[in-house]
Amino acid sequence: MNLKAVILNCTLKRSPEISNTRALIDKAVKLFQEKGVETEVIQVVDHNIPFGISSDEGDGDEWPEILKNRETSQRTSDSH
């Protein structure tokens, strides 16, 4: 079974600026990769994700697409 870790980086610094959060995530990514776990890091601040309590806050909200991609990825890996 192939494992994939999706890490949400919630730093306030935009890419490519390095944050302490990213430095810690990079260590986790390295450990996961050593164990054969595929990783994906999403830097939340680089996307238009408004504050709110729903999974879709309306026009321009990129969270629904990010979530959809993760769910599609999950179904694809489950079918193997």
N, CA, C and O atoms as a Maestro MAE file, in Angstrom:
{
 s_m_m2io_version
 :::
 2.0.0
}

f_m_ct {
 s_m_title
 :::
 protein
 m_atom[320] {
  # First column is atom index #
  i_m_mmod_type
  r_m_x_coord
  r_m_y_coord
  r_m_z_coord
  i_m_residue_number
  s_m_chain_name
  s_m_pdb_residue_name
  s_m_pdb_atom_name
  i_m_atomic_number
  :::
  1 25 0.846 -1.180 0.000 1 A "MET " " N  " 7
  2 3 0.000 0.000 0.000 1 A "MET " " CA " 6
  3 2 0.891 1.242 0.000 1 A "MET " " C  " 6
  4 15 1.839 1.334 0.779 1 A "MET " " O  " 8
  5 25 0.582 2.187 -0.871 2 A "ASN " " N  " 7
  6 3 1.318 3.447 -0.939 2 A "ASN " " CA " 6
  7 2 0.680 4.457 -0.008 2 A "ASN " " C  " 6
  8 15 -0.535 4.655 -0.027 2 A "ASN " " O  " 8
  9 25 1.502 5.094 0.804 3 A "LEU " " N  " 7
  10 3 1.001 6.124 1.707 3 A "LEU " " CA " 6
  11 2 1.390 7.500 1.202 3 A "LEU " " C  " 6
  12 15 2.456 7.685 0.614 3 A "LEU " " O  " 8
  13 25 0.512 8.459 1.441 4 A "LYS " " N  " 7
  14 3 0.791 9.839 1.069 4 A "LYS " " CA " 6
  15 2 0.407 10.730 2.240 4 A "LYS " " C  " 6
  16 15 -0.685 10.606 2.793 4 A "LYS " " O  " 8
  17 25 1.303 11.622 2.611 5 A "ALA " " N  " 7
  18 3 1.039 12.595 3.673 5 A "ALA " " CA " 6
  19 2 0.834 13.963 3.043 5 A "ALA " " C  " 6
  20 15 1.672 14.425 2.268 5 A "ALA " " O  " 8
  21 25 -0.264 14.604 3.369 6 A "VAL " " N  " 7
  22 3 -0.524 15.969 2.932 6 A "VAL " " CA " 6
  23 2 -0.357 16.855 4.153 6 A "VAL " " C  " 6
  24 15 -1.037 16.672 5.163 6 A "VAL " " O  " 8
  25 25 0.544 17.809 4.053 7 A "ILE " " N  " 7
  26 3 0.859 18.685 5.191 7 A "ILE " " CA " 6
  27 2 0.406 20.093 4.846 7 A "ILE " " C  " 6
  28 15 0.827 20.664 3.840 7 A "ILE " " O  " 8
  29 25 -0.451 20.645 5.683 8 A "LEU " " N  " 7
  30 3 -0.902 22.027 5.508 8 A "LEU " " CA " 6
  31 2 0.012 22.938 6.316 8 A "LEU " " C  " 6
  32 15 0.032 22.888 7.546 8 A "LEU " " O  " 8
  33 25 0.766 23.767 5.610 9 A "ASN " " N  " 7
  34 3 1.661 24.724 6.252 9 A "ASN " " CA " 6
  35 2 0.873 26.017 6.456 9 A "ASN " " C  " 6
  36 15 0.538 26.700 5.489 9 A "ASN " " O  " 8
  37 25 0.583 26.347 7.690 10 A "CYS " " N  " 7
  38 3 -0.242 27.523 8.001 10 A "CYS " " CA " 6
  39 2 0.577 28.716 8.469 10 A "CYS " " C  " 6
  40 15 0.083 29.560 9.217 10 A "CYS " " O  " 8
  41 25 1.829 28.786 8.030 11 A "THR " " N  " 7
  42 3 2.641 29.962 8.326 11 A "THR " " CA " 6
  43 2 1.996 31.201 7.699 11 A "THR " " C  " 6
  44 15 1.166 31.081 6.798 11 A "THR " " O  " 8
  45 25 2.368 32.363 8.165 12 A "LEU " " N  " 7
  46 3 1.872 33.609 7.581 12 A "LEU " " CA " 6
  47 2 2.792 34.135 6.491 12 A "LEU " " C  " 6
  48 15 2.484 35.141 5.852 12 A "LEU " " O  " 8
  49 25 3.920 33.461 6.272 13 A "LYS " " N  " 7
  50 3 4.887 33.901 5.261 13 A "LYS " " CA " 6
  51 2 4.588 33.230 3.925 13 A "LYS " " C  " 6
  52 15 4.392 32.017 3.849 13 A "LYS " " O  " 8
  53 25 4.559 34.048 2.874 14 A "ARG " " N  " 7
  54 3 4.304 33.522 1.527 14 A "ARG " " CA " 6
  55 2 5.562 32.886 0.944 14 A "ARG " " C  " 6
  56 15 6.680 33.243 1.317 14 A "ARG " " O  " 8
  57 25 5.369 31.945 0.030 15 A "SER " " N  " 7
  58 3 6.491 31.339 -0.698 15 A "SER " " CA " 6
  59 2 7.148 32.422 -1.551 15 A "SER " " C  " 6
  60 15 6.455 33.311 -2.045 15 A "SER " " O  " 8
  61 25 8.413 32.369 -1.726 16 A "PRO " " N  " 7
  62 3 9.371 31.344 -1.298 16 A "PRO " " CA " 6
  63 2 10.050 31.671 0.035 16 A "PRO " " C  " 6
  64 15 11.043 31.037 0.390 16 A "PRO " " O  " 8
  65 25 9.530 32.642 0.770 17 A "GLU " " N  " 7
  66 3 10.137 33.001 2.054 17 A "GLU " " CA " 6
  67 2 10.121 31.798 2.994 17 A "GLU " " C  " 6
  68 15 9.103 31.123 3.142 17 A "GLU " " O  " 8
  69 25 11.261 31.544 3.621 18 A "ILE " " N  " 7
  70 3 11.388 30.403 4.527 18 A "ILE " " CA " 6
  71 2 10.910 30.811 5.919 18 A "ILE " " C  " 6
  72 15 11.242 31.884 6.423 18 A "ILE " " O  " 8
  73 25 10.134 29.938 6.513 19 A "SER " " N  " 7
  74 3 9.645 30.184 7.875 19 A "SER " " CA " 6
  75 2 10.136 29.066 8.786 19 A "SER " " C  " 6
  76 15 10.592 28.025 8.313 19 A "SER " " O  " 8
  77 25 10.040 29.282 10.079 20 A "ASN " " N  " 7
  78 3 10.372 28.227 11.033 20 A "ASN " " CA " 6
  79 2 9.435 27.043 10.851 20 A "ASN " " C  " 6
  80 15 9.839 25.892 11.010 20 A "ASN " " O  " 8
  81 25 8.180 27.333 10.518 21 A "THR " " N  " 7
  82 3 7.210 26.268 10.281 21 A "THR " " CA " 6
  83 2 7.676 25.397 9.122 21 A "THR " " C  " 6
  84 15 7.637 24.170 9.212 21 A "THR " " O  " 8
  85 25 8.117 26.025 8.032 22 A "ARG " " N  " 7
  86 3 8.584 25.259 6.871 22 A "ARG " " CA " 6
  87 2 9.820 24.446 7.214 22 A "ARG " " C  " 6
  88 15 9.964 23.314 6.752 22 A "ARG " " O  " 8
  89 25 10.709 25.006 8.013 23 A "ALA " " N  " 7
  90 3 11.910 24.262 8.405 23 A "ALA " " CA " 6
  91 2 11.529 22.990 9.164 23 A "ALA " " C  " 6
  92 15 12.129 21.937 8.949 23 A "ALA " " O  " 8
  93 25 10.544 23.081 10.044 24 A "LEU " " N  " 7
  94 3 10.072 21.910 10.785 24 A "LEU " " CA " 6
  95 2 9.397 20.918 9.846 24 A "LEU " " C  " 6
  96 15 9.618 19.711 9.944 24 A "LEU " " O  " 8
  97 25 8.572 21.433 8.933 25 A "ILE " " N  " 7
  98 3 7.891 20.567 7.964 25 A "ILE " " CA " 6
  99 2 8.912 19.836 7.098 25 A "ILE " " C  " 6
  100 15 8.741 18.652 6.808 25 A "ILE " " O  " 8
  101 25 9.961 20.523 6.687 26 A "ASP " " N  " 7
  102 3 10.988 19.889 5.864 26 A "ASP " " CA " 6
  103 2 11.617 18.689 6.577 26 A "ASP " " C  " 6
  104 15 11.952 17.691 5.940 26 A "ASP " " O  " 8
  105 25 11.774 18.788 7.888 27 A "LYS " " N  " 7
  106 3 12.309 17.655 8.661 27 A "LYS " " CA " 6
  107 2 11.325 16.494 8.644 27 A "LYS " " C  " 6
  108 15 11.723 15.339 8.491 27 A "LYS " " O  " 8
  109 25 10.033 16.801 8.800 28 A "ALA " " N  " 7
  110 3 9.010 15.754 8.758 28 A "ALA " " CA " 6
  111 2 8.963 15.105 7.377 28 A "ALA " " C  " 6
  112 15 8.850 13.885 7.262 28 A "ALA " " O  " 8
  113 25 9.049 15.926 6.334 29 A "VAL " " N  " 7
  114 3 9.035 15.408 4.958 29 A "VAL " " CA " 6
  115 2 10.199 14.438 4.756 29 A "VAL " " C  " 6
  116 15 10.027 13.368 4.172 29 A "VAL " " O  " 8
  117 25 11.360 14.810 5.233 30 A "LYS " " N  " 7
  118 3 12.534 13.942 5.092 30 A "LYS " " CA " 6
  119 2 12.300 12.601 5.790 30 A "LYS " " C  " 6
  120 15 12.620 11.549 5.236 30 A "LYS " " O  " 8
  121 25 11.744 12.636 6.996 31 A "LEU " " N  " 7
  122 3 11.461 11.393 7.724 31 A "LEU " " CA " 6
  123 2 10.434 10.539 6.988 31 A "LEU " " C  " 6
  124 15 10.589 9.322 6.884 31 A "LEU " " O  " 8
  125 25 9.385 11.182 6.480 32 A "PHE " " N  " 7
  126 3 8.374 10.443 5.720 32 A "PHE " " CA " 6
  127 2 8.990 9.798 4.483 32 A "PHE " " C  " 6
  128 15 8.734 8.629 4.194 32 A "PHE " " O  " 8
  129 25 9.797 10.556 3.758 33 A "GLN " " N  " 7
  130 3 10.399 10.034 2.534 33 A "GLN " " CA " 6
  131 2 11.325 8.856 2.817 33 A "GLN " " C  " 6
  132 15 11.396 7.915 2.026 33 A "GLN " " O  " 8
  133 25 12.033 8.905 3.941 34 A "GLU " " N  " 7
  134 3 12.894 7.783 4.330 34 A "GLU " " CA " 6
  135 2 12.086 6.515 4.565 34 A "GLU " " C  " 6
  136 15 12.609 5.409 4.428 34 A "GLU " " O  " 8
  137 25 10.825 6.669 4.915 35 A "LYS " " N  " 7
  138 3 9.926 5.527 5.145 35 A "LYS " " CA " 6
  139 2 9.100 5.181 3.906 35 A "LYS " " C  " 6
  140 15 8.227 4.315 3.956 35 A "LYS " " O  " 8
  141 25 9.386 5.871 2.788 36 A "GLY " " N  " 7
  142 3 8.687 5.583 1.550 36 A "GLY " " CA " 6
  143 2 7.313 6.229 1.429 36 A "GLY " " C  " 6
  144 15 6.498 5.817 0.604 36 A "GLY " " O  " 8
  145 25 7.059 7.244 2.253 37 A "VAL " " N  " 7
  146 3 5.779 7.944 2.211 37 A "VAL " " CA " 6
  147 2 5.889 9.155 1.299 37 A "VAL " " C  " 6
  148 15 6.742 10.020 1.498 37 A "VAL " " O  " 8
  149 25 5.016 9.208 0.292 38 A "GLU " " N  " 7
  150 3 4.981 10.367 -0.595 38 A "GLU " " CA " 6
  151 2 4.432 11.556 0.189 38 A "GLU " " C  " 6
  152 15 3.514 11.386 0.992 38 A "GLU " " O  " 8
  153 25 4.963 12.732 -0.021 39 A "THR " " N  " 7
  154 3 4.494 13.908 0.715 39 A "THR " " CA " 6
  155 2 4.120 15.041 -0.227 39 A "THR " " C  " 6
  156 15 4.661 15.181 -1.323 39 A "THR " " O  " 8
  157 25 3.182 15.836 0.239 40 A "GLU " " N  " 7
  158 3 2.790 17.057 -0.455 40 A "GLU " " CA " 6
  159 2 2.609 18.129 0.604 40 A "GLU " " C  " 6
  160 15 1.920 17.915 1.601 40 A "GLU " " O  " 8
  161 25 3.223 19.278 0.389 41 A "VAL " " N  " 7
  162 3 3.092 20.397 1.318 41 A "VAL " " CA " 6
  163 2 2.288 21.493 0.621 41 A "VAL " " C  " 6
  164 15 2.623 21.923 -0.483 41 A "VAL " " O  " 8
  165 25 1.236 21.930 1.281 42 A "ILE " " N  " 7
  166 3 0.414 23.023 0.767 42 A "ILE " " CA " 6
  167 2 0.635 24.221 1.677 42 A "ILE " " C  " 6
  168 15 0.334 24.169 2.870 42 A "ILE " " O  " 8
  169 25 1.158 25.289 1.115 43 A "GLN " " N  " 7
  170 3 1.366 26.523 1.872 43 A "GLN " " CA " 6
  171 2 0.070 27.333 1.761 43 A "GLN " " C  " 6
  172 15 -0.173 27.998 0.754 43 A "GLN " " O  " 8
  173 25 -0.741 27.270 2.790 44 A "VAL " " N  " 7
  174 3 -2.103 27.805 2.774 44 A "VAL " " CA " 6
  175 2 -2.138 29.280 2.383 44 A "VAL " " C  " 6
  176 15 -3.018 29.690 1.625 44 A "VAL " " O  " 8
  177 25 -1.208 30.080 2.879 45 A "VAL " " N  " 7
  178 3 -1.210 31.522 2.622 45 A "VAL " " CA " 6
  179 2 -1.006 31.850 1.139 45 A "VAL " " C  " 6
  180 15 -1.307 32.962 0.706 45 A "VAL " " O  " 8
  181 25 -0.502 30.901 0.369 46 A "ASP " " N  " 7
  182 3 -0.294 31.112 -1.062 46 A "ASP " " CA " 6
  183 2 -1.579 30.931 -1.871 46 A "ASP " " C  " 6
  184 15 -1.578 31.113 -3.088 46 A "ASP " " O  " 8
  185 25 -2.656 30.578 -1.209 47 A "HIS " " N  " 7
  186 3 -3.944 30.344 -1.866 47 A "HIS " " CA " 6
  187 2 -4.990 31.314 -1.329 47 A "HIS " " C  " 6
  188 15 -4.865 31.837 -0.222 47 A "HIS " " O  " 8
  189 25 -6.012 31.539 -2.128 48 A "ASN " " N  " 7
  190 3 -7.122 32.380 -1.687 48 A "ASN " " CA " 6
  191 2 -8.091 31.517 -0.889 48 A "ASN " " C  " 6
  192 15 -8.997 30.895 -1.443 48 A "ASN " " O  " 8
  193 25 -7.880 31.494 0.418 49 A "ILE " " N  " 7
  194 3 -8.736 30.717 1.312 49 A "ILE " " CA " 6
  195 2 -9.238 31.676 2.390 49 A "ILE " " C  " 6
  196 15 -8.543 31.930 3.374 49 A "ILE " " O  " 8
  197 25 -10.455 32.211 2.199 50 A "PRO " " N  " 7
  198 3 -10.973 33.176 3.171 50 A "PRO " " CA " 6
  199 2 -11.345 32.507 4.498 50 A "PRO " " C  " 6
  200 15 -11.580 31.301 4.573 50 A "PRO " " O  " 8
  201 25 -11.387 33.333 5.526 51 A "PHE " " N  " 7
  202 3 -11.814 32.848 6.835 51 A "PHE " " CA " 6
  203 2 -13.279 32.471 6.765 51 A "PHE " " C  " 6
  204 15 -14.041 33.084 6.017 51 A "PHE " " O  " 8
  205 25 -13.678 31.486 7.521 52 A "GLY " " N  " 7
  206 3 -15.076 31.083 7.560 52 A "GLY " " CA " 6
  207 2 -15.226 29.720 8.201 52 A "GLY " " C  " 6
  208 15 -14.254 29.113 8.652 52 A "GLY " " O  " 8
  209 25 -16.446 29.256 8.234 53 A "ILE " " N  " 7
  210 3 -16.729 27.981 8.891 53 A "ILE " " CA " 6
  211 2 -17.273 26.925 7.931 53 A "ILE " " C  " 6
  212 15 -17.623 25.823 8.353 53 A "ILE " " O  " 8
  213 25 -17.344 27.258 6.639 54 A "SER " " N  " 7
  214 3 -17.830 26.271 5.680 54 A "SER " " CA " 6
  215 2 -16.669 25.804 4.802 54 A "SER " " C  " 6
  216 15 -15.590 26.396 4.815 54 A "SER " " O  " 8
  217 25 -16.903 24.746 4.047 55 A "SER " " N  " 7
  218 3 -15.849 24.245 3.165 55 A "SER " " CA " 6
  219 2 -15.795 25.018 1.850 55 A "SER " " C  " 6
  220 15 -14.923 24.762 1.020 55 A "SER " " O  " 8
  221 25 -16.726 25.969 1.649 56 A "ASP " " N  " 7
  222 3 -16.711 26.828 0.467 56 A "ASP " " CA " 6
  223 2 -17.285 28.185 0.850 56 A "ASP " " C  " 6
  224 15 -18.489 28.328 1.064 56 A "ASP " " O  " 8
  225 25 -16.404 29.179 0.933 57 A "GLU " " N  " 7
  226 3 -16.818 30.527 1.336 57 A "GLU " " CA " 6
  227 2 -17.186 31.414 0.150 57 A "GLU " " C  " 6
  228 15 -17.277 32.634 0.291 57 A "GLU " " O  " 8
  229 25 -17.401 30.802 -1.027 58 A "GLY " " N  " 7
  230 3 -17.902 31.571 -2.158 58 A "GLY " " CA " 6
  231 2 -16.861 31.917 -3.193 58 A "GLY " " C  " 6
  232 15 -15.800 31.298 -3.271 58 A "GLY " " O  " 8
  233 25 -17.192 32.933 -3.998 59 A "ASP " " N  " 7
  234 3 -16.376 33.333 -5.146 59 A "ASP " " CA " 6
  235 2 -14.890 33.427 -4.837 59 A "ASP " " C  " 6
  236 15 -14.470 34.145 -3.929 59 A "ASP " " O  " 8
  237 25 -14.110 32.693 -5.605 60 A "GLY " " N  " 7
  238 3 -12.663 32.781 -5.490 60 A "GLY " " CA " 6
  239 2 -12.044 31.917 -4.408 60 A "GLY " " C  " 6
  240 15 -10.818 31.850 -4.315 60 A "GLY " " O  " 8
  241 25 -12.844 31.254 -3.588 61 A "ASP " " N  " 7
  242 3 -12.322 30.401 -2.529 61 A "ASP " " CA " 6
  243 2 -11.639 29.189 -3.162 61 A "ASP " " C  " 6
  244 15 -12.282 28.411 -3.868 61 A "ASP " " O  " 8
  245 25 -10.355 29.029 -2.913 62 A "GLU " " N  " 7
  246 3 -9.592 27.926 -3.500 62 A "GLU " " CA " 6
  247 2 -9.630 26.645 -2.664 62 A "GLU " " C  " 6
  248 15 -9.188 25.592 -3.122 62 A "GLU " " O  " 8
  249 25 -10.156 26.734 -1.441 63 A "TRP " " N  " 7
  250 3 -10.177 25.547 -0.585 63 A "TRP " " CA " 6
  251 2 -10.960 24.385 -1.197 63 A "TRP " " C  " 6
  252 15 -10.493 23.248 -1.131 63 A "TRP " " O  " 8
  253 25 -12.152 24.631 -1.799 64 A "PRO " " N  " 7
  254 3 -12.879 23.493 -2.363 64 A "PRO " " CA " 6
  255 2 -12.062 22.709 -3.395 64 A "PRO " " C  " 6
  256 15 -12.151 21.482 -3.441 64 A "PRO " " O  " 8
  257 25 -11.279 23.386 -4.211 65 A "GLU " " N  " 7
  258 3 -10.465 22.702 -5.219 65 A "GLU " " CA " 6
  259 2 -9.327 21.919 -4.562 65 A "GLU " " C  " 6
  260 15 -9.021 20.800 -4.974 65 A "GLU " " O  " 8
  261 25 -8.704 22.506 -3.548 66 A "ILE " " N  " 7
  262 3 -7.646 21.798 -2.815 66 A "ILE " " CA " 6
  263 2 -8.226 20.542 -2.183 66 A "ILE " " C  " 6
  264 15 -7.632 19.469 -2.288 66 A "ILE " " O  " 8
  265 25 -9.365 20.659 -1.535 67 A "LEU " " N  " 7
  266 3 -10.015 19.517 -0.896 67 A "LEU " " CA " 6
  267 2 -10.400 18.465 -1.931 67 A "LEU " " C  " 6
  268 15 -10.185 17.273 -1.713 67 A "LEU " " O  " 8
  269 25 -10.963 18.898 -3.047 68 A "LYS " " N  " 7
  270 3 -11.365 17.972 -4.118 68 A "LYS " " CA " 6
  271 2 -10.157 17.187 -4.623 68 A "LYS " " C  " 6
  272 15 -10.247 15.976 -4.824 68 A "LYS " " O  " 8
  273 25 -9.040 17.860 -4.827 69 A "ASN " " N  " 7
  274 3 -7.825 17.185 -5.295 69 A "ASN " " CA " 6
  275 2 -7.347 16.143 -4.296 69 A "ASN " " C  " 6
  276 15 -6.891 15.073 -4.698 69 A "ASN " " O  " 8
  277 25 -7.443 16.434 -3.002 70 A "ARG " " N  " 7
  278 3 -7.025 15.471 -1.980 70 A "ARG " " CA " 6
  279 2 -7.954 14.269 -1.979 70 A "ARG " " C  " 6
  280 15 -7.496 13.131 -1.870 70 A "ARG " " O  " 8
  281 25 -9.263 14.511 -2.099 71 A "GLU " " N  " 7
  282 3 -10.231 13.413 -2.099 71 A "GLU " " CA " 6
  283 2 -10.045 12.531 -3.329 71 A "GLU " " C  " 6
  284 15 -10.135 11.307 -3.236 71 A "GLU " " O  " 8
  285 25 -9.786 13.150 -4.482 72 A "THR " " N  " 7
  286 3 -9.542 12.398 -5.715 72 A "THR " " CA " 6
  287 2 -8.285 11.559 -5.569 72 A "THR " " C  " 6
  288 15 -8.256 10.397 -5.973 72 A "THR " " O  " 8
  289 25 -7.250 12.148 -4.992 73 A "SER " " N  " 7
  290 3 -5.999 11.439 -4.752 73 A "SER " " CA " 6
  291 2 -6.237 10.253 -3.827 73 A "SER " " C  " 6
  292 15 -5.691 9.173 -4.053 73 A "SER " " O  " 8
  293 25 -7.037 10.440 -2.799 74 A "GLN " " N  " 7
  294 3 -7.333 9.370 -1.841 74 A "GLN " " CA " 6
  295 2 -8.067 8.218 -2.528 74 A "GLN " " C  " 6
  296 15 -7.719 7.054 -2.331 74 A "GLN " " O  " 8
  297 25 -9.088 8.546 -3.337 75 A "ARG " " N  " 7
  298 3 -9.843 7.492 -4.033 75 A "ARG " " CA " 6
  299 2 -8.944 6.745 -5.011 75 A "ARG " " C  " 6
  300 15 -9.055 5.526 -5.147 75 A "ARG " " O  " 8
  301 25 -8.058 7.460 -5.689 76 A "THR " " N  " 7
  302 3 -7.157 6.827 -6.648 76 A "THR " " CA " 6
  303 2 -6.217 5.857 -5.936 76 A "THR " " C  " 6
  304 15 -5.979 4.749 -6.417 76 A "THR " " O  " 8
  305 25 -5.685 6.278 -4.791 77 A "SER " " N  " 7
  306 3 -4.765 5.389 -4.085 77 A "SER " " CA " 6
  307 2 -5.508 4.221 -3.435 77 A "SER " " C  " 6
  308 15 -4.940 3.139 -3.287 77 A "SER " " O  " 8
  309 25 -6.760 4.421 -3.048 78 A "ASP " " N  " 7
  310 3 -7.550 3.331 -2.456 78 A "ASP " " CA " 6
  311 2 -7.872 2.253 -3.479 78 A "ASP " " C  " 6
  312 15 -8.040 1.089 -3.114 78 A "ASP " " O  " 8
  313 25 -7.961 2.621 -4.762 79 A "SER " " N  " 7
  314 3 -8.345 1.658 -5.787 79 A "SER " " CA " 6
  315 2 -7.190 0.789 -6.243 79 A "SER " " C  " 6
  316 15 -7.397 -0.151 -7.010 79 A "SER " " O  " 8
  317 25 -5.968 1.081 -5.788 80 A "HIS " " N  " 7
  318 3 -4.800 0.282 -6.209 80 A "HIS " " CA " 6
  319 2 -4.584 -0.889 -5.307 80 A "HIS " " C  " 6
  320 15 -3.651 -1.664 -5.513 80 A "HIS " " O  " 8
  :::
 }
 m_bond[319] {
  # First column is bond index #
  i_m_from
  i_m_to
  i_m_order
  :::
  1 1 2 1
  2 2 3 1
  3 3 4 2
  4 3 5 1
  5 5 6 1
  6 6 7 1
  7 7 8 2
  8 7 9 1
  9 9 10 1
  10 10 11 1
  11 11 12 2
  12 11 13 1
  13 13 14 1
  14 14 15 1
  15 15 16 2
  16 15 17 1
  17 17 18 1
  18 18 19 1
  19 19 20 2
  20 19 21 1
  21 21 22 1
  22 22 23 1
  23 23 24 2
  24 23 25 1
  25 25 26 1
  26 26 27 1
  27 27 28 2
  28 27 29 1
  29 29 30 1
  30 30 31 1
  31 31 32 2
  32 31 33 1
  33 33 34 1
  34 34 35 1
  35 35 36 2
  36 35 37 1
  37 37 38 1
  38 38 39 1
  39 39 40 2
  40 39 41 1
  41 41 42 1
  42 42 43 1
  43 43 44 2
  44 43 45 1
  45 45 46 1
  46 46 47 1
  47 47 48 2
  48 47 49 1
  49 49 50 1
  50 50 51 1
  51 51 52 2
  52 51 53 1
  53 53 54 1
  54 54 55 1
  55 55 56 2
  56 55 57 1
  57 57 58 1
  58 58 59 1
  59 59 60 2
  60 59 61 1
  61 61 62 1
  62 62 63 1
  63 63 64 2
  64 63 65 1
  65 65 66 1
  66 66 67 1
  67 67 68 2
  68 67 69 1
  69 69 70 1
  70 70 71 1
  71 71 72 2
  72 71 73 1
  73 73 74 1
  74 74 75 1
  75 75 76 2
  76 75 77 1
  77 77 78 1
  78 78 79 1
  79 79 80 2
  80 79 81 1
  81 81 82 1
  82 82 83 1
  83 83 84 2
  84 83 85 1
  85 85 86 1
  86 86 87 1
  87 87 88 2
  88 87 89 1
  89 89 90 1
  90 90 91 1
  91 91 92 2
  92 91 93 1
  93 93 94 1
  94 94 95 1
  95 95 96 2
  96 95 97 1
  97 97 98 1
  98 98 99 1
  99 99 100 2
  100 99 101 1
  101 101 102 1
  102 102 103 1
  103 103 104 2
  104 103 105 1
  105 105 106 1
  106 106 107 1
  107 107 108 2
  108 107 109 1
  109 109 110 1
  110 110 111 1
  111 111 112 2
  112 111 113 1
  113 113 114 1
  114 114 115 1
  115 115 116 2
  116 115 117 1
  117 117 118 1
  118 118 119 1
  119 119 120 2
  120 119 121 1
  121 121 122 1
  122 122 123 1
  123 123 124 2
  124 123 125 1
  125 125 126 1
  126 126 127 1
  127 127 128 2
  128 127 129 1
  129 129 130 1
  130 130 131 1
  131 131 132 2
  132 131 133 1
  133 133 134 1
  134 134 135 1
  135 135 136 2
  136 135 137 1
  137 137 138 1
  138 138 139 1
  139 139 140 2
  140 139 141 1
  141 141 142 1
  142 142 143 1
  143 143 144 2
  144 143 145 1
  145 145 146 1
  146 146 147 1
  147 147 148 2
  148 147 149 1
  149 149 150 1
  150 150 151 1
  151 151 152 2
  152 151 153 1
  153 153 154 1
  154 154 155 1
  155 155 156 2
  156 155 157 1
  157 157 158 1
  158 158 159 1
  159 159 160 2
  160 159 161 1
  161 161 162 1
  162 162 163 1
  163 163 164 2
  164 163 165 1
  165 165 166 1
  166 166 167 1
  167 167 168 2
  168 167 169 1
  169 169 170 1
  170 170 171 1
  171 171 172 2
  172 171 173 1
  173 173 174 1
  174 174 175 1
  175 175 176 2
  176 175 177 1
  177 177 178 1
  178 178 179 1
  179 179 180 2
  180 179 181 1
  181 181 182 1
  182 182 183 1
  183 183 184 2
  184 183 185 1
  185 185 186 1
  186 186 187 1
  187 187 188 2
  188 187 189 1
  189 189 190 1
  190 190 191 1
  191 191 192 2
  192 191 193 1
  193 193 194 1
  194 194 195 1
  195 195 196 2
  196 195 197 1
  197 197 198 1
  198 198 199 1
  199 199 200 2
  200 199 201 1
  201 201 202 1
  202 202 203 1
  203 203 204 2
  204 203 205 1
  205 205 206 1
  206 206 207 1
  207 207 208 2
  208 207 209 1
  209 209 210 1
  210 210 211 1
  211 211 212 2
  212 211 213 1
  213 213 214 1
  214 214 215 1
  215 215 216 2
  216 215 217 1
  217 217 218 1
  218 218 219 1
  219 219 220 2
  220 219 221 1
  221 221 222 1
  222 222 223 1
  223 223 224 2
  224 223 225 1
  225 225 226 1
  226 226 227 1
  227 227 228 2
  228 227 229 1
  229 229 230 1
  230 230 231 1
  231 231 232 2
  232 231 233 1
  233 233 234 1
  234 234 235 1
  235 235 236 2
  236 235 237 1
  237 237 238 1
  238 238 239 1
  239 239 240 2
  240 239 241 1
  241 241 242 1
  242 242 243 1
  243 243 244 2
  244 243 245 1
  245 245 246 1
  246 246 247 1
  247 247 248 2
  248 247 249 1
  249 249 250 1
  250 250 251 1
  251 251 252 2
  252 251 253 1
  253 253 254 1
  254 254 255 1
  255 255 256 2
  256 255 257 1
  257 257 258 1
  258 258 259 1
  259 259 260 2
  260 259 261 1
  261 261 262 1
  262 262 263 1
  263 263 264 2
  264 263 265 1
  265 265 266 1
  266 266 267 1
  267 267 268 2
  268 267 269 1
  269 269 270 1
  270 270 271 1
  271 271 272 2
  272 271 273 1
  273 273 274 1
  274 274 275 1
  275 275 276 2
  276 275 277 1
  277 277 278 1
  278 278 279 1
  279 279 280 2
  280 279 281 1
  281 281 282 1
  282 282 283 1
  283 283 284 2
  284 283 285 1
  285 285 286 1
  286 286 287 1
  287 287 288 2
  288 287 289 1
  289 289 290 1
  290 290 291 1
  291 291 292 2
  292 291 293 1
  293 293 294 1
  294 294 295 1
  295 295 296 2
  296 295 297 1
  297 297 298 1
  298 298 299 1
  299 299 300 2
  300 299 301 1
  301 301 302 1
  302 302 303 1
  303 303 304 2
  304 303 305 1
  305 305 306 1
  306 306 307 1
  307 307 308 2
  308 307 309 1
  309 309 310 1
  310 310 311 1
  311 311 312 2
  312 311 313 1
  313 313 314 1
  314 314 315 1
  315 315 316 2
  316 315 317 1
  317 317 318 1
  318 318 319 1
  319 319 320 2
  :::
 }
}
